Amino acid sequence: MSSELQIDSFLFLSQPAGSSPLHSTSQEATAATRMPVILLAEGAGPGNLTIVPIAHINVAANHSHHSVKGRVVHKGQLLASSRHNFSLKTIIEDDSGPREVSSINVVLLDKLASDFYPAVNQGDEVTLSGFSVRDCPTAEMGRQHPCVLEMLGDRAFVHVSWSPPTDLSAPQQAQKNDGPATSSASRIPPADLPAPRQAQKNSGPATPSVSSEPKRAYVKLGDLKPGDVVNVYGVVVFFKRPFKSRGTDYCSSLKITDQSQKLISCTIFCPTLESHPQIFQNGDIVRLHKVKTKLYKGSLALISSFGFSAMTFSGKEGDDFEPQTSSRTSSFTEDDYQNVKALRSWAADQDLLHPDPGVPLSGVQPEMYFNLTCQLLAKAPVDSTCTLLRVWDGSRCPHALLQVTVDPDVTEGPAYFSEEQEMLIANVLVYDNHVECARRLKPGDFLRIFNLRAVPGSVKVPKQSGGGRVEEVNLLAFHLHGGTAYGRGLCALPDNNPDVPKLKRAMELFHAANQVNDSAMMEVDDAPPHPAVRRCAHEVAPITLGELLRREPGGFHHVRAQLASYEPQRLHQALKLYCSKCNAMEEVPNDLHVESVLSGESGQPSGPYVRPFWCFSGSTYIPAAAAADDEPGGASKRLIRFYQSALLVLERRPKEFILFAGYMLHELRRMAAKYLNVVPVSCAPDGRLALLDLSAPFLLCGRKSFYGCKRCSKEPAIMDPTLQGSKVINERDIAKAFGIQLLKLVLVLKFRLQDGDDTLDAFLWKDAETFFNVSAEDAAINQQAQAQIRQTLDSLCPPEGATGERPWLDLCVASYSESDADADGKAETFYQVCHTSARTSSPLT
């Protein structure tokens, strides 16, 4: 029983309404015999049956004592049946022979189908037993197994070799061989190709070095046949950017053609955005590996299959052959080079593409839909469904543009620009499903925005002549509406995209022609001479530190000073937790404290536990901690319980949210690498689920930990986060559902400034992220971000023994006073560096 993981959801689905299942060890053992779908710990399996290769299955043999083991390569929809309650078709395959006989159709009926649907995903490894074998009605069509497996009745079982929450190993890496993966539960296809080679640099277009990889066969689009898994090349004539599907994957679609003049639609499903072909314009050339041909509405179409990978190239003759994107395990051979070259030459003579919809800001007209290539200067959230992007492209729009006001405190990048600069900046409002992509962008990125709309509008403003009269002024706004129609979306352009140097050149020419002193808008250039620059619009004269100390507290002041010292010296000590509601600042708990909280909350209830009505739940045993071995008669196993939203499971989104009871911190972190949102919980004495003490994180997302404010979180409780209605669940949805006031991770440092006149201690925390151009969340988990902060501090305040001199900094400093209740209410003056950015030669992007 230690290797089996019982899923209580299947019992829950079959229980009468209002019943409350009791879970003891004996009851779980009994449940395993009743459940037709059983999840096994990775590597486990039913040991009392002989596994027979799929190629050896036939209707004449007796398979009553056999089982079949294979990988799920297709899972159909759960269908209602008049004869049986439910039915579902799946296809499994092994490596027992040619593909035509090593994959087989499986029909699951009744409860097996309804249990299989939420528990098994494409790529999982399953072992089937108790099946019956019948002839395949479509076997005469060829290229498929002549038999079908039918699963029905009390003797039919599906054992799923899945990497469940009990797997305490690190996330599985792709295997470095040509064999099949031992377990596909990690969702990582086998790495069967060497790493990509860099394109050679010479006077002409870059050409790739020749790889020693064996030749791959590529099929012309006109030669495709249904049911084949093939590799193809094609010229893109239409594409949609990846978007979140109803499951856990991202979906993208495109249409391609080649010299056969055949137009083929392709649908790609991948768990990450990086795995999709990164297409930036029609005419790009794509190489697709492991795509399956299917008939859809009477026409052939391609869909990604197990082991899919993609590589994309510019389709313009004369451009480099360096791939704009590829999987980490792909290579580029001499044959590939010839394929791309031939497609470029052929496409140049064809009338394949519509006119390029790309338009610069100088060419925009009202009501126009267009593609914009630009640079991101700053961004800010407007609300949960809208983000503001401030962009420019080296040209000036001929129409008056809408100005959008946002809180400077939430702006990433410069919050203020001069009046002359504002005339060059376009404010783009990004809506709905595109907000997630906008969150990943960084100021300084070069972007392409597809199907952007120029929306005309008007506002009433006072007439310059006065008299209390108003006039109507026409303004132009830019909206990126939700959805993916007409290829709508946005993406960051990589440095090797051929349009990036063109855009940089256009910006340089604009600067030269208009003599614009615009250092804030050219972050991609070399570092400016000043190591720090003010980002405020305060019109105040600079003063010395001595004058500032003598002034009454209040307001903003400009000073020119050096950084004499700073504290803390250790970066992790500068990270704090801040509550925006009560303005409290807390230390980030260390791992020892969190472990102690988890250890104290890991006890099990004395009676039956109560599962929330909106949850599916399960339990398993894992080896107890090594310390238990020192205790005579100590327990050798530890009970782990987990809970998942029933709605998310049924919507095929099981990895978006999960609750665990009984895990320790290092185990939770490993689970957070596999699930998007992991919540540690405990079982109260009455058996109900309860949140941990808020001195421990209430949520783990990847490498990030989220904490709640004890003072402002009133009666926090575990509730269903899907009730928030968000398409993608995030930490804010979960905190709101649980009644938790979310704490924000901030950087807090104290600077000692000097200017030859005096010294002054000033805090840097509210604008620390703007100052370092690094978020506190990144600084907590990202070594590159930590290195950038350290490099910035070393350049401003060289460590002892360094040869560098302390530079002079132009700073904006706010002064304010606060009363100390412990000092008889005496007011104390404080100083804070704000609206200032440090300038480094290697900004984090």
N, C-alpha and C positions, 0 to 999 in steps of 0.2 A: 504493500500500500504506500510505501514511502515515495515511490516514483510516480504514482498516479495523482492527478489533480482533478478533483471532482468539481464540476461546475454546477452550483446550486440553482443557477438560472433555469436549467432544464426541469428540475423538480418544481421550481416556482411557477413555471408556465403550465404545469399539469395539475397544480393544486387548486382546490376550490377557492373562490374569492373569500378573503377575510381570514384564511388560515395562516398560522404562523409556524413555519417549520422549526423543528428543534434539531440541533446539530451536535451530535456526540460522535465519538470515534466509531462506535458500532453502527450508528445510523449512517455514517458516511460510507462505511464498508458495504452496507446493504445497498446504498444508493448506487454504488458503482456497478452492481449487477443489473440494475434496472435501466441505466442510462445507455442508449444506443450510441452516443457519441462521447468518447472519453478522451480528454487531453492528457498526454503523457509528458513527463519531463524529458528534456532533449536526450536522445540516445536510447530511451526506454522503449519497450514494445511488448506485445503479447508473446510470451515465450513458449506456449504449448501448441503452436501451429507451425506447419512447414510453409515457408514462403516460396511461392512458385513464381517464376518470371512471367511477365505479361505475355511474352511471345509464345509461351507454352500452353496458354489457356485455350481450350477447345470444348465444344459441346459434348463430345464423346467421353471425356475423362470424368472421373469422380473427384470433385474438388471440395467435398464436405469437410475434409481435414486440412484444407489448404487456406492460406491467406495470401493476399496480394499487397505488395508495398510499392508505392510510387509517389511522384510529385504531382501536385495539382497544377495543371497548366491552363485549365479553364473552369470557371464556376458560373453556371447559369443562374437565372432568376428563380426565386421561389414562387411556384405557381399553384393556384387552387385547382383541385381535381374533383371531378364528379364521382369517380370510383373510389379514389383515396382522398384523404383530406388535403394532402400537399404532395407535390412532386418537384424534383429538381434534377437537372442533368449536369454532370461534371465529367472532366476528362483527366485521367492520370497517365503518367508515363514513367518508364524506368529505362535502363540502359541494356536491356537483354537482347536487343537485336536491331534491325533496321527500324527507322522511325515509323514506317507504315504498320508494323506489328508490335512495337514497344509502347504504344499508347492505345488506350481503350476507353470507350464510352461507359459511363456508370450512371444508372438511373436509380435515384433514391426516392422512396415513397413513404408517405404517411409521416410519423413522428421523426423518422430518420432524416427526412428532408428538412423539416422545420428546425431540428436541432443542428443539423449540419450548416445551415445557411449563416447564422451569426457566429458560429464557432470556428469555421475554417475559411482561410483566405487563399487566394491564388499564390502558389509558391510553397505552401505547407506540404510536409511529407505525411502521408496517411497510410495506414495498414487496414485493409478491408478483410473481414471474415464473415462467414455465414451467408455468402452471396450465392445466387443462382446464375447459371450461364445460359444465354439463348443466342440464336443467330442474329446478326446485325442486319436489319432490313435494307440498309443502303450499302451493303458490302459489295454489291455488283458494280457500284460506281468506282471501286478501286481505291488504292492509296489509304486504306484504313483497316483496322483490325476486323476480322470477320465475325467477332463475338461482341456481345454487350453484357455487362454485369448488372444484375438487378438486386437491389438491397431492400428487403421487406421482411418483417416478422421479428419474433423475439430472439432468434439466433443470429441476427445480422448486427454487426458492430462496426464502428469506425473508430480506430485509434489514431489520434493526431499527434505526431511527433513534433511538438511545438515548443519554442523556447519561452516558457511561461514565467510568471513573476518569481518562481523559485529558482530560476537560473541566476546564480550569483557571480558568474564569470563576467569578464569584460565583454562588451558588445563584439560579436563575432566579426572577424575581418574576412574579406574576400580571400578565397584560397588561391594559392599560386601554382596551379597545375591545370591540366586539361580535363580532369575528371569531374564528375558531378559533385555538387556540394553535399556534405554529409547531412546537413539540415538546412533547409531553405527558410526556416523561421526567421532568420535575421534579415530577410528581404534583400540580401546583397548577392547579386549573381556572381558566379565564379569568374575570377580574373584570368581569362585565357589569352590575354594579349600583353606584350611588353609595353613599357611606358612610351608615350609619344616622343618623337625626336623633334628637335628644334629645326626650323627652316634655316637654310644657309643664307648668309648675308653676302650679296655681291652687287655688282653695278646694275644688274637687271632685276626683274622680279624674282623674289626669293623662291628657291626650289627646295624641296625636302630632301633630306638624306635618305638613302635607300635602306629600308629595314630588311632583316633576314627572315622575317615572319613568312610562313608558308602562304602561298597565294590563296586568296579567297575568291569564290565564284560570285559574280554579280549578274543579276538577271535584268534584261531590258524590260521596261514597263509593259511593252506590247506582248511579252512572252509569259506573263504571270498566269498561274492556274490556281483555282480555289484550293485551300487547304495547305499550301506550301509555306514553309518558313524560309525566307529568302533574305539576301542582302541586295540593296538597290542604290543607285545614284539617281538624282533628279534635280531639275531646276524648279525653284519655288515660284508659283504664279499667284498663290494666295496663302495667307497664314493667320492664325489667331494666337495671341500670346497665351501662355499657360494660365489656367485659372483653377480654383479649388473645386474638385468634383464633390459629389455627394458622399463619397467614401473618404479615405485618408490620402489618396493620391491627388496630384495635379494633372490636369488634362490640357492638351494642346492639339490643334488640328491644322493641317496644311494640305495644299494640293500641289502636286509635282508633275512634271512631264519630262520627256527625253526625246532622243532622235526618232523614236517610234511614233511620236505624235500622240501617244496615249496619255490622257489626263486621269490621274489616280488620286483619290482622297486618302489621307493618312490620319489616324487618330492615335495619339501617344498618351499613355498613362505611366507616370513615374512618381515615386514618393517625394522627390526633391525637385526644385526648380532648376538646379544645376544640371540634372540629368536630361532635361529636354533640349532639343536642338535650338541653339540660340540664334534665331533668324532676325535680322534687322531690316530687311527690305525685300520686296519681290525681286527675283532675279538671282538671289543667293543660291548656292548649290549645296545640297545636303547629301550626306552619305549615311544611310540607315542600315544597321545590322540587326538581324533577328527580328524581322517584322513578318507577320503572318497574313496571308491573303484570304479574304473572305468575300462572299457575295452579300451585298447590302443594297436592297431595293433594285435588284437586277443588275447591279454594276459591281465590278471588282473594287475592293478597298483594302487598305493595309492597316494593321493594328499592331502595336508593340507587343512582343511576347517575352518570355523569360530569357534573360541575357541581353536585352536590347541595349544598344548604344548608338550615339549619333555624333556626327562631325559636320561642321558648317564652314563654308568658304565664300568669299566674295565671288560674285559671278561676273565681274567686270574684267575684260581683257586688260592686261598690264598690271593688275593688282598682285600683291604677294600671294603665294600659295599657302602661307601659314594659316592653319585653321583658326577661326574665330572662337571656336569652342570645341571641346571633345571630352569624352570620358577619360578618366585617369588611366585606363588600361588599353587605350587604342593606339595604334601606330599608323604611319602613313608610308606606303610603299611606292615604288616607281610606277606600278600599275595604277595606283590611285592618282598619282600626279598626271598620268596620261589621260585618265578618265575625266578629271576636272578640266584639264586643258581642252579636251575634245568638246565637252559640254559648253565651255565658255565660247569657243569658236562657233559652235552650232547655234547657240542662243543669240549671238550677236547678229546673225543673219535672219533671225525669225522675228515676227511681229507677235511676241508672246505676251508682253506686259502692257498694262494700261499706263497712261502718262503718270510720271512720278508725282504723288500728291504732296511731296515735301515743299514747303513754302517758308521763307524767312519771315521774321516779324515785319520787315519793311514791305512785304507783299501781301499782308493779311487784309482781307475785306470782311465786312459784317456778314454774318450767316454762313461763313465759309467753314467747311470741314477740311482739315489739312493735317499733315505730319510735320512736327517741329523738332529739329535737332538743336540742342541748346546746352547751356551749362547751368547747373543748379547753384545758386548763391546762398539761399537760406530756405528753411521750411519751418512750418509750425502747424500743429493740429488745431483745427477749428472746432470740431466736435468728433464724436466717435465714428461718424460716417463721412467726414470730409477733412482733407489736409490741404494746406496752402503751400504751393511751391513757387518760389521767387526765382525766375530764370532770365537769362538774356542770351543773345546769339550774335552779338557784334553788329546789329542793325537796329534802327529806330522805327517803331511802328508809326505810321502816319496819322493814326487816330488816337484821341485821348483815351487813356486806359483807366479802368476801374482800380481804385486804391482800396486794399483790404487791410483793416486794422486788426492786429492780434496782440495778445499779451507778450511783451518782450521777454518775460521770464520763461516762456515755453518755446521760444524761437531757437532753433538750432542753426548756428551760423550768425553772421552779423544781424543785429536787430535794427540798425539804423544805417541809412545811406544819405548822401548829400542830395540836394534838390536836383542837381544835374544828373546824378546817377539814377535817381528814381525815374527819370524820363526814358531810360533805356531798359527798365526792368518790367517784365510781364508777370502778372500774378495769375497763376494757374490753380484753379480749384479742382481737386481730384476727389472723386466720389466713390462710395460703396466698395466693391471688390478690389479697386485699385489702391485703396488706402494701405493695405498690407504691403504692397510693393513699394509704395512711397515711404513707408517706415524704414525700409532697408537702405534708402538712398542717403548719401552723405554730401554736405556742401562741398563743391568742387567737382562733383561727378559730372560727366557729360552724358546727356540723356537723349533718347528719342521718344517722343510722345506721339502715339498713333491715333488718328481720328479725333483730333482736338477740335472743339467747336468755338468759333468766335461769336459770342452772344452780344447783340447790341442792347443797350439800355440807356436810361437817362436819369439825371438827378436834378433837383432844383437848388440853385445856389443864389445868394444875394448878388444883385447887380453891382458892378464896380462903381457905377454912377451914384449909388446910394439911394436915398429916398424910401427905403424899406421895401422896394420891389425886388422880385426874384426873376431869374431866367432859367430856362431848361438847357442843360448841357448834355450832349450825347457822349456816352462812354462805351468802351468795348471791354467785355470780360471774356476770359478763356475758361471753358469748362471741359473736363474730361468726365463724361457721364459714365455711370455704372454699366456693367454688361460687357460682352465681348463681340457684339455685332460689328461688322465691317473691320474686324481686326483691331478693335479699340483696346488700348493698353499703353503701357510705358515700360521702359527698361533702361538700365545704365549701359553705356557703350564701353567695351574694353579698350585698352590703350592701343591694341593693334587693329582696331576698326579703321578703315581708310578714311572715314568721315571726320575722325577726331582731329588729325593734323590740319585738315581743310578748315574746320571750325576755328581752331587756334589761330590760323593764319588770317582768317577774316576778322577776328577780334583784334589782332595786332594792327592790321591795316586801318581798322576803324579808330583805334587809339591814335595812330600816327596822323590820320586825316583830320581828326577833331580835337587833337591836343587835350585829351581828357586825362587828368591825373587820377587814376582809378585803381589804386593798388588793391582795394578790397574786392575788386571784381576780376582779378587775375591771379587767383591763388595757385594756378598751375605753373606760373612762372617761378623764377628763382626767388629765394627769400629776400624781402626788402631789407634795407639797411637798419631799420629800427626793429629791435627784438620784441617790442610790445606796442600795440596801437589801440587807441581809444575808439570805442564803437558807439559813443554817445553823441547826442546833438546839443549838449549843454554849451551855451555861449558864456563861458566864464574864463577869466584870465588865470594863467598858471600862478601858483603861489609856492612859497617854500614850506617845508615841513614845520619849521618854527612858527610861521604865520598861521598854519592850520591848527597847531596845538593851542594857540592863543585865542582862536575864534570860538564863539559859542557853538555848541553842537547843532547840527541840522544842515541839510542840503548836500549838494555834490560839489566837489572841488577837484581841480586839475593840478597834479604835482609832477615834478620830474625828479626821480630818485633812483637809487641803486638798491638791490636786494642784498642786505648785509648777511642775513641768515634766515632760516625758516625752520619750523617744526610742525609735526614730528618728522624725524629723518627717515623713519621706516614707513613706506607708503601704505601698508595695510592698516596702520594706526590712524591714517587720515580718513579712512572710510567710516562713516557714521550713518545711523538710521534716523530719518527726520519725519515728523508728523506735521503735515500742512494744516491740520485742524487745531491742534493745541500748541504747535510750535516747539514741541519737545524734541530733544536730541538725545539719542541713545547710542551706546557702543554696540558694535556688531558682535553677537555672541560667538565665542570660539567653539571649535568642534567638541572639546571635552564637555562643555556645558550642555550642548545639544544632545550629545550621547547620554548624559546623565538624565536628561528629561525623557528621552526615548526609553531608557532602561526602566525608569520609574513608572512609565505609562504602559509597559508591555505586558502587564498582568492580564489574565483572562477572567471573565466574569464567572461567578460561581454557578449561576443558572444559565438558561438558554439565552443566546444573544438575539437581539431584535434587529432585523434588517430593514432599512428604510424601504418604503413601498415602491420607490422609483428606481431601485437598484436590482441588478443581478449580483450574485455574490458567489464566492468560492473559497476553498481552503486547501491547504497542503501542509505537509511537514517538511522541515529542512533540518540538517544537522545542527545541534545546539552549539553554543559558543564553546571554545576550547576550555574555558574556565570551568565549565560544568564537569569536565573529566576529572578535575581534582576533588570533586565531592563524591564520597562513597554513595553509590546508588543514585547519583544524579541523573537527571533526564538526558537522554541521548538525542532527543528530537525537540524541535520547537515548532509550535503551530503558527502558521501565517494565514491571515484572512485577507481577502481583497474584494473590492466592491466596484462595480461599473454601472454607469447610467444605462438603464434598459433602452432608452430612446437612442442613445449613441450606438449601442450594439446593433440594434435593429436597422439603423441607418448606415451600418457598415463603417462606423467611425469609432471603433473600440479603443484606439490608441490616443484619443484626445483627452481622456480624463479617467483617472483610476484612484481609488483610496486603498491604502495598505494599513493593516494593523499587525504589529509584531516585528517589523523590520528595524534594523539598526541603521545609523546614518550612512555608512559606506554602502550598505545594501540598497538604501533608497536612492543614492546617487547613481548606482548602476541601473536601477529601474527608470530613473529620469532620463537616461540615454535612450530608452526604448519607448517611453510614453511622453506625450507632450506636456501633461499636467499631472503631477504625482502629489497626492495629499496624504501625509501621515496621520493616522487616527488611532484612538484607543477605544477600548470597550469599558464603559462605565459599569459600576457594580450591578446596575439593573439590566445590563446586557445591551444598552443602547450605545450607538456610536457617538463618540465625543471627540472634539478637537483637542490637540495637545495644548499645554500651556504656551501662551504666545511669546514666551522667551525663546522658543524654538520656532523654526520656520513652519508656516502652515501650508506652504506650497513649494515644490521644486519643479523647475522647468529647465531641462537640460542641465547646464552648470550653474544656473541662477537659483537663488533661494529668496523667498519673499516672506516678510515678517509683518505682523499686525501690531497696532498700538493698543496696549492694555487699557489706557485711560479712555480712549474714544471708541473702543469696540464694545458695544453694549450687548451682552448676552449672545455672544457668537454661537452659532449652531450649524450643523451640517445640513445643507439644503441642495436641491438639484440645480446646478449651474445652467442647465439648458433652458431654464425658465426665463433667463435674461434675453433670449431671442437672438443672440449673436450667431452669425454664420460660422465663426471660428472662435472657440472659447479661449479667453486669455485671463491673465491674473486679475484684471479689474472685474471681470464677470464673476469669477470665483469669490473674490473678496466681498463683492456686493451681495452675492447669494448667501454667503456665510455670515453677513453682518459684521465684517471686519474692516476697520479703518486701515488702509494699506500704508505702510511706511515706505518712504523713498530713500534709496541709497544715495548719499551725497559725499562729496569730498570736502574736508575742512582742514585748512592750513592756516598757520599764523606767520605772517611775513614781518620781519624787522627791516624797515626802510631807513635809508640814510641819504642825505644830500649835501653834507658839509656844513649845514646850518643846525641840524638837529636829527634825532632819530624818532621813529614812530612805529608802534606795533599795529598792524592792520590784519584783519581776518580776510581770508578768501574762501568762500563756500557757496554763496548763492549763485555766483557767476563763474564757479570753478570749471564747469564743463565747457563754457565758452572760452575761458582763459586758456585751457589746455587743448581745446578741440577734441576732447575725449569724454565720453559719458562715464559716470561713476560705475554703472553696471558693467561696462567693458573693462574698466580698471580693476574690478574685483575678480575677473575670470580670464582676461586676455593678456598674455605676456607682451604682445606688441603694444597694446595701450599702456601698460605699465612702463615699458621701455621708453615710450614717447614722453610720458610725464617726467620720468627720471632724466631724460635727455634735456627736456626744457628747463628743469630746475638746475641742472648742472651748467647749462649755458648762461642762465641768469645769475647764478650764484656758484661759481666754480669751486669744487671741493678743495680742501687744503692740499697744497702741493701741486695743483694744476697751474699751467702756464697762462691760461686765459684771464682776461681782465673782466671785471664786472661791468656790464653795459648799463647805460642810462635808460630808464624806462619811463614812458609817458603814460601815466595812470590816472584813472578817474577813481576818486575815493569819496565814499559817503561817510558822514559823521552823524552819530545819534547818541542819545543818552537813555539809560535804563536805571531804574531804582533797584537796589539790592535790599530785599526784605531782611537779610541777616546783618545788615550794616545800618540799622536805624533809618532805613528809607533813603539813604544818601544816594544821589544820582551819580552814575559813573558814565564817562564818555567812551564810546567805542568807535572804531574805524573799520571800514570794510572796502576792499578793492572790488570794483564793479565795472561793468560795461567796457572791459578791456580784454584783448586777446593777445596771447603770446604768439610770436611768429617763429616757426621752426622750418628748417630746410627740408624736412621729410614728414609732411602731415600725414596723419592716419587717414586712410580712405577705405 
